[in-house]
Amino acid sequence: MTYQIVTDSCCDLPYTFLKEKNVPFISMTVIVDGQEYFDDLGENFKPAWLYEQLAAGKMPTTSQISPGRYLDFFRPYAEKNIPLLYLCFSSGLSGSYQSALQAVELLKEEYPDADVTVFDTKNACLGEGLVVYYAALMQEAQKPLAEIIDWVTKNAIAVHSFVKVEDLEHLKRSGRISKTAAVLGNLMNIKPLLVMDSLGKLQNVAKARGNQKAMDRLVEDTVATIQHPENQTLFIAHADDLASATGLKEQLMARLPIKDVLIYPMGATISSHTGLGCIALFSIGTPRTL
């Protein structure tokens, strides 16, 4: 039976990959100086432009997707009686998941037989992207939808996100840390380290002094949790720090027999919250327990 996988722009995969694999996506909204932009994964709204705004001290905000926009996104598939799997941005970070569920309820008032599965990946950035990536490859291999849903259910919670935050001023301006913590952190070259917990929320778990120690910690945490690296493609996201991302890839390839490591710019929605210089490493391993 024909089915369709869809996602949203928080997956941070390039729009070219999603187009090639026939995975439509719905865009989050990024607001800069009162102007709204759709995060289209680089097709028109370029991450590089947003990095320039961040470097200039701008504080972009983002807006969750409304039930109405989801309804318009889902309706064409219901009209054609095509089963739909929506791989969604973490409910622990956005209300978009609840909006999607509301949209399905509204859709079924119009199309009672509409077959829409809204799956909370409990991941963000290329962590969500990893789930979408493997689901798209399964679809390309003509795996049945039930098998893909079973795979994402078992593996989404096993995606590990290890994140280094660089921009303490950004965290201070957004209220995530105090002014004193930002000043001391900058003086001591402190890099906060975050992980995605089992509820799909970001947790601050450690600090590293200096960029290299932070990169070392990302590698060590991945080595400690990854399973079957020889079969895996890992993802690295960076917010305008390709050099660190490339160095991190080299460290990983030296430590693990990884199938491949792909590096992508961190998308506009996610980098609006992390600030410049953020590096995030994503792999599949033991189920998250935090």
C-alpha positions, 0 to 999 in steps of 0.5 A, a space after each residue: 500500500 502507498 504511504 507517505 512519511 513527512 517531518 518538520 524543519 527541526 530535523 535539520 536535514 538538507 532540503 535536497 535530501 528530503 526532496 530526493 527521498 520524497 519526504 515533505 516537511 512543514 516549516 517552523 517560523 523564525 522571527 528576526 526583528 519582528 519579521 517572520 521567516 519560514 525555516 525551509 532547511 536552506 532552500 531560501 532561508 539560509 542558515 548563514 544569514 541567521 548566523 550573521 544576525 546572531 553574530 550581530 547580537 540579534 535574538 531570534 525567536 521561534 513560533 510553534 506550528 499551529 493546528 490550522 497549518 498542520 491541518 492544511 499540511 495533512 489534508 491532501 493525503 487524507 483526500 487521497 486516502 494515503 496513510 501518513 507518518 509524521 515524524 515530529 519535533 520533540 514534545 519536550 521542546 515545543 507544543 507543535 506535537 500537541 498542535 499536530 494531534 489537534 489537527 488530526 482530530 479536526 481532520 477526522 471530522 472531515 475525513 473519518 477514515 484518515 490514517 495519520 500517525 503523529 510520532 513524537 521522536 523526542 529528538 531535535 536537530 539532527 537527532 530527529 534527523 537521524 530518525 527521519 534519515 533511517 525511516 526514509 531509507 526504509 521507505 526507499 527500500 519499500 519496507 511496509 509502514 508498520 515495519 517503519 513505525 516499529 523501527 522508529 518506536 524502538 530506536 528514537 529513544 536510543 538516539 543520543 544527542 551530545 551538545 556543546 554550547 559556545 555562546 554563553 552571552 546568548 544563553 544569558 540573553 535568553 534567560 537560560 543562565 544568569 549574568 554572573 554565570 555567563 561572565 564567569 564562564 567566559 572568563 574561565 572558557 567554560 563550555 556547557 554540555 547538554 544531552 537530550 533526556 528520555 522525555 525529549 528535553 535538554 539537560 545540562 549535565 556537565 561543563 568542559 574547560 576549553 573547546 578541545 576538552 568539550 570535543 573530547 567529552 562528546 567523543 567519549 560519551 558517544 563511545 560509551 553509548 553507541 551500539 554497532 557503529 560499523 552499521 551507522 551513519 552519525 550526524 554532526 551539526 554545527 552553528 557556524 563552526 565547520 572547523 570544530 565539526 570537522 575535527 570532531 569527525 576526525 576524532 570519531 573516525 579514529 576511535 570507532 569503526 563508523 560507516 560514515 559521519 555527515 556534517 550539516 549546518 545547524 538549522 535556523 530554528 535550532 540555532 536561534 536557541 543555541 547561539 553561534 558555535 554550538 556543536 552537536 553529535 548524534 548517534 544510536 546506542 543504548 536507550 536513554 535513561 536520564 
